[in-house]
Amino acid sequence: MFSKYKKTDGTSGGQGSPELKSIPGGSVGRATSKPSPTPDLPATQTQDVVTRRRQSKPDAQPKPVDKERKRKERLGEIKLELHKRLLDNLNLSALETATENDLRAEIVAISGEALDEMGVVLNREERQTLNQDLYDEVTGLGPLEPLLKDDTVNDILVNGPQQVFVERAGKLELTDTTFKDEKHLLRIIDKIVSAVGRRVDESNPYVDARLADGSRFNAMVPPIAVDGSLVSIRKFKKEKLSVDDLVNFGAFTEEMAAYLQAAVATRLNVIVSGGTGSGKTTTLNALSSFIDNDERILTIEDTAELQLQQIHVGRMESRPPNVEGKGAVSQRDCLRNALRMRPDRIIVGETRGEEVIDMLQAMNTGHDGSMTTIHANSARDAVSRLENMISMAGIEMPIKATRSQISSAVNLIVQASRLQDGSRRMVSITEVTGMEGEVISMQEVFRYQRVGLTPDNKIIGHFTATGVRSNFSERFRMWGYDLPSNIFEPFAAE
């Protein structure tokens, strides 16, 4: 072993438990004791037993699923014991400066000695898997580490120690990843939240945090979580999806992209609306690519997720209160301060509370081209949500004044949606054109037209213009974006 990673106090890992010693890799030998005599049975009962034996099928071999489950349980018990020995043997303070190769070699050496002492024989593949799991336990997030490294996984959802779901391509699926028990899961949660200065326990049973790679993390622990701790991880995309990528994926069309480019470049105020997981942040990232590099942009988020590629970007993140209930910095505090920092555009990651009034005022007072996201199922619902949030902020305004403020601040509402087959589409682009009496008037320019379903439940549909010419066509022309009139003409699917 590497002496610089070995504890110097003379302590070493305890001997393997009898249960683990009794799990050799080879087959179990035959029993040499004599079978116990069978008690005498009445003739009728004996005949019934013989009949049942004749009717029953021969003993079946264990199902592969059972073998796999038993193998995983066996490896889990071995891994738990080896992890204890690693904690007993490794000098954790020296590991901070250790290289990955040295640490892996040390883990291989310690686990090899422990397996020999325990009398456990594993094949090469099982040893490699076990050593990788131990490495993830020591340096990473244990069973979650392979899922975090899987680029096809968008979300990781943990429902207690024995259920881990992931989302791939918009669909949820159950994985074979498990934790040993609730204590194991709590240890991983504590490792995550302590790294960012947060805490979670019975007195504070829920927490929001951010992983080292920027992934959004939320956890709720017992007693609030009844059947075991609940963990949700929204993975951070290392590669930002461009507008061309979204067009190729079928999220919207080139005509819609040309219209959105003109809308963002001419500094229209845009709200991206949609449900949870509908792709609002991805859409906002894509729209931000149309902003010129010579503009000063300030972003405000609860959890920093936006990936703006411009040169002049100032990022702000809100902060929850500390243990004493002090030190909180809300999105509204950040937004008020941002107004004093000479921004050209303000982008709020998600508007969900009293910061809405400051956001609307910013859109109305020289910060044209600002953008935000909001949870709503349609453009009309998005306007209603804005009205409700203004009311919840404690500002008493006549409904007509509230709607007038919204109609003059918001120019465009982009509706994103995750459809039933898991695909994400920009289902509507709607312009806010003003007021008619006490009602906000809007017109839809583009929409996604659903036609039907395929036998495998894939949605059939196409994007189309509604035939309504944009209310901002003159503005586009004055800024040098003279869009052809045919992009506003409806068309049928081929």
Secondary structure, DSSP 8 states (H G I E B T S, - for coil): --GGGB-SSS-------HHHHT--SS------S---------HHHHHHHHHHHHHS-------HHHHHHHHHHHHHHHHHHHHHHHHHHB-HHHHTT--HHHHHHHHHHHHHHHHHHHT----HHHHHHHHHHHHHHHHS-GGGHHHHH-TT--EEEEESTT-EEEEETTEEEE-S---SSHHHHHHHHHHHHHHTT---SSSS-EEEEE-TTS-EEEEE-TTTSTTS-EEEEE---SS---HHHHHHHTSS-HHHHHHHHHHHHTT--EEEEE-TTSSHHHHHHHHHTTS-TTS-EEEEESS-------SSEEEEE-B---TTS---B-HHHHHHHHTTS--SEEEES---STHHHHHHHHHHTT-TT-EEEEE-SSHHHHHHHHHHHHHHTT----HHHHHHHHHHH--EEEEEEE-TTS-EEEEEEEEEEEEETTEEEEEEEEEEEEEEE-TTS-EEEEEEE-S---TTHHHHHHTT----GGGGS-----
